[in-house]
């Protein structure tokens, strides 16, 4: 089983659960794959990326140390963009350019909640279906006018671009990605180990 490098983009004001939820899912999925004898080493390598490479503070006040800045961060197989207080990032052309470049080389670029706004600003949602937190549907339509924004789904899988609703929806999206990348058996066992009932995309609430 090949290793995949996951880039988690974080910034001051990022929502802790939207960063840590998917991280926990991929970490447990890798441990399950090893336990089942399907991998010799952990199949996911996490890398935390902030704009400058400096530590950031989540909306809840937790400090997260970054491994890299966007400049020189290298290539990723997966990119996860959680939501939060990201207005400063929306107005940063360097982030848009990095996301567009990194996504072009990645197998999947995914967002949680209003992280979809960053994907929209980078043009990654153009011509695609996408979603976000139910309270931010209207704003996403403004940020990404060329996207088809859905309000009745927990996540949307558009191949290279995957978006989800807010908060715990990122966990469901990550489990979906585990199923897609490593198979249903690993995803099911990952959810069991997490003691989490995985929801279908249509089970928004």
Helices and strands as residue ranges (DSSP letters): E 4-9, H 16-35, E 44-50, E 56-57, E 63-64, E 68-69, E 78-81, H 87-90, H 93-105, E 108-112, H 115-121, E 129-130, G 134-136, H 137-143, E 148-149, E 155-158, E 161-164, H 169-182, H 184-194
